[in-house]
Amino acid sequence: MSVLHTIKAWLYENMLTDDPNDYSARVSAERTLSVRDICQSAVERGGADINAAAMEHAVNLFHSEMGYRLCDGFSVNTGWYNISIHIKGVFSRLTEAFDPEKHTVMAEFRQGAELRKELRMVSVSVMGKAEASFFIAQVTDIRTGSVNDLLTPGRNAKISGGKLKIEGTSPSCGVYFVNAETGARIKVEAEDMVENKNANLLIITPALAAGTYRVEVTTQYANSGRPLKEPRTTVFDHLLTVV
């Protein structure tokens, strides 16, 4: 198929292997689009034959009904993506009942045939090694096993990446959850830092209200024996959700 899309990617040190000469590619992410943004684009770029507000209203109605039916145990196949409900957690005996403290109901998303077809028309422009290897690669919610999606307040979360160790005398150093709607910044307390390493931070997620959050890490760590003079910050490019 012909190339229809181009995405940019930087190469980062691969923290999952011991080979100092291999790298992993990370997409240079554009901003996150809302339903409203997509509907507006469908009108302006795609020539949709209804206005953006009407389309947004219809999409929101669809999502609301889809979520309701998923929670009744149905699976959904839109052509672009498939969603099904799964139960995570171990049942120790046949008579054991579902326990929200041990078991979690989760939605699993998979790409559909239409999206796979579109992805075949993507060209990747590799821009070389990223200038800094200070980055967040993924955030795992330990209770649910969710990667780059859910957060459970009061439970552990693992932040993986490069040069993340919290170090330095600046009071700004630490891990923050930033509410995407309000901009409120919630810092992880020092005593809630369970593990503090270069490639991994294990924390206890603060008592966050329901909503969507960005993760920020601020540190003076330099991996050179002497901390940086000024703190620096990396921001994870995925929004995480507290339900």
Stockholm file with secondary structure:
# STOCKHOLM 1.0

chainA/1-243         MSVLHTIKAWLYENMLTDDPNDYSARVSAERTLSVRDICQSAVERGGADINAAAMEHAVNLFHSEMGYRLCDGFSVNTGWYNISIHIKGVFSRLTEAFDPEKHTVMAEFRQGAELRKELRMVSVSVMGKAEASFFIAQVTDIRTGSVNDLLTPGRNAKISGGKLKIEGTSPSCGVYFVNAETGARIKVEAEDMVENKNANLLIITPALAAGTYRVEVTTQYANSGRPLKEPRTTVFDHLLTVV
#=GR chainA/1-243 SS CCCCEEEEEEEEECTTSSCTTCEEEEECCCCCCCHHHHHHHHHHTTCCSSCHHHHHHHHHHHHHHHHHHHTTTCCEECSSEEEEEEEESCCSSTTCCCCTTTCEEEEEEEECHHHHHHHTTEEEEEEEECSCCCEEEEEEETTTCCBSSBCCTTSEEEEEEESCCCCSSCTTCEEEEEETTTCCEEECCGGGEEEECSSEEEEECCCCCSEEEEEEEEECCCSSSSCCSSCEEEECSSCEEEC
#=GC SS_cons         CCCCEEEEEEEEECTTSSCTTCEEEEECCCCCCCHHHHHHHHHHTTCCSSCHHHHHHHHHHHHHHHHHHHTTTCCEECSSEEEEEEEESCCSSTTCCCCTTTCEEEEEEEECHHHHHHHTTEEEEEEEECSCCCEEEEEEETTTCCBSSBCCTTSEEEEEEESCCCCSSCTTCEEEEEETTTCCEEECCGGGEEEECSSEEEEECCCCCSEEEEEEEEECCCSSSSCCSSCEEEECSSCEEEC
//
